[in-house]
Amino acid sequence: MIKNAPTFTLKACRVNKNLTIAQVSKFMGVSEKTVWNWENYNTIPNGSELRRLSELFGIKEDLIFLGDKFALSKHFELDMHSLQV
């Protein structure tokens, strides 16, 4: 992650692009419930889904906020020492 870079929630990205959950789910090929879960930090998108979201919203993957760093480490097996806070 880029040190001191702003991050954006998935919901903020979606709202800033004037997209509905239905539109994002159609683009992503997932259910509306899946997108809702991502926005509410119940689940996080996998690597390929994150790349598609990055394309849709026009921002780098590492600027999309997906929840706290401990939740991310469980899904992506990140080295906690390499995370910049």
LINDA-V919268 format. One record per backbone hydrogen bond with DSSP energy under -0.5 kcal/mol. CO is the residue of the C=O (numbers start at 1). NH is the residue of the N-H. E is the energy in kcal/mol with one decimal. If there is no record, write none. Layout:
co=CO nh=NH e=E
co=CO nh=NH e=E
//
This chain:
co=2 nh=5 e=-1.7
co=8 nh=65 e=-2.8
co=9 nh=13 e=-2.4
co=10 nh=14 e=-2.6
co=11 nh=15 e=-2.9
co=12 nh=16 e=-2.6
co=13 nh=17 e=-1.2
co=14 nh=19 e=-2.4
co=15 nh=18 e=-1.7
co=20 nh=24 e=-2.2
co=21 nh=25 e=-2.8
co=22 nh=26 e=-2.1
co=23 nh=27 e=-2.3
co=24 nh=28 e=-2.5
co=25 nh=29 e=-1.5
co=25 nh=30 e=-2.0
co=31 nh=35 e=-1.7
co=32 nh=36 e=-2.6
co=33 nh=37 e=-2.6
co=34 nh=38 e=-2.2
co=35 nh=39 e=-2.5
co=36 nh=40 e=-1.6
co=37 nh=42 e=-2.3
co=37 nh=43 e=-1.1
co=38 nh=41 e=-1.4
co=46 nh=50 e=-2.7
co=47 nh=51 e=-1.9
co=48 nh=52 e=-1.9
co=49 nh=53 e=-2.5
co=50 nh=54 e=-2.3
co=51 nh=55 e=-2.0
co=52 nh=56 e=-2.7
co=53 nh=57 e=-2.8
co=54 nh=58 e=-1.5
co=54 nh=59 e=-1.3
co=60 nh=63 e=-1.9
co=61 nh=64 e=-1.7
co=63 nh=8 e=-2.8
co=63 nh=65 e=-0.6
co=65 nh=10 e=-0.7
co=68 nh=71 e=-0.5
co=68 nh=72 e=-1.8
co=69 nh=73 e=-1.9
co=70 nh=74 e=-1.3
co=71 nh=75 e=-1.3
co=72 nh=76 e=-3.0
co=73 nh=77 e=-1.4
co=78 nh=80 e=-0.8
co=79 nh=82 e=-1.8
co=79 nh=83 e=-0.5
co=80 nh=83 e=-0.7
co=83 nh=85 e=-0.5
//
